[in-house]
Amino acid sequence: MDYPMDEEYIVHGVVDRNRENAIFAVVQLATNAHSQPPNIRFRGLLSHRQYNVQIVSTFGMPNMMQVAAPEWIQRQSIHVIGSWLEHHGLPSPILCPSEALLIEVTMIQ
């Protein structure tokens, strides 16, 4: 993942060796000083393949500090090409402190 390093949040993930599946976490440690954090850019995926990006909501959705979550989170799933995820990314939510968002990325066969 590509996300500026800051004491307010941690962003990390793991991509499988075939670059077909990945899991990422966005963890808010403290109150965000930015009105809108930067996009979350996903590294390590195949640029020419389509991926399904979805929120892992097994444990519920995290609390957010914004009127409405980014559209891709509201939909809970979106199909995006790998090059877009790497170079542009997806809008980051503004999470409440001590909250985490799990993101599953799966190649569409």
N, C-alpha and C positions, 0 to 999 in steps of 0.2 A: 504494500500500500504506500501511497505517497501522500503525506500529510505533514504539515510543518510540526516540528517537535516543540512542545510547550509543556509547562508544568500543569496546565489545566486539563489536558487530555492525553490519552494514549490510544494509538491506532496500530493494530498489528493483525497479521493473518498468516495462513499457511495454504500453499497451493500444492496439489499432488504432483508427482513427477511427470505425469502425462499431460498436465496443465488442463485437465478436464473439470476438476472439482476444487473448490476452495472454501475456506471459512475465514471470516474476518470479524474483528471486534472493534467497535468504537466505544471507548470508556471515558466518561466525563469525570474528572477527579475534583474539580473545583468550578466555581462560577466562571463562565466564559466572559472574557473582557471584550470580545468582538460582537458586533451586532449580527454578523453572519459569518460563521466559520467557512473556510475554503472548501471546495468540492473534495470529495473522497475519490482519489484516483487509485485504481487497482493495478498492480504490477504482477507480471509472471504468467498472464493468460495469453492464449494464442490470438494474435491481432485480427486474423481473418475469420474467426469462428464466432457464432452467436452464443450468448450465454443467457441463462435465466438467473436474474438476481432477485433474491427474496429475503425477507426478514424471517429470522428464526424466532417464532413467538411462543415456543413451548412453555416458557415461564412468564408469558405476558409481555406486553409492550412497555418500553421504558417511559418514564414521565419526561415530558419535554417542556421547554420554556418558550414556546412560541404558539401563536394563535392556531396555526395549521402546520402539520408536518409537511415536508416536501412531498410532491405528488407521488413519486415512486414508492415512498413509505406508506402513504395512504392506500395505494393499490396493493401493497404487500408483495408485489411481483412485477418485474419488468424484463423484457428481452432487449439486450444491448450487444452490439458487436464489441469484441475484445479491444480493438484499437480505440474506440470511443471511451471505454472504461479506463484505459491506460492514459490517454492524452487529455481528456476532458473531465472524466469522472462523473459522479452523481452528487447533487446537492446534499450537504451535510445537515443533519438535524441539530437543533440547539437542545442538548440534553440537560436535564437537571443534574446537579452534582451527585456523585455516587451512583449514577445510572450507566447502563451499558446497552449497546445495540449489537446484536449478532446478525451477520449477513452471510448467507449461503450463496455461492456462485457455482452454477452447474452448466456445463456445455450442453447445448441443444444438439442432439444427434440428427 
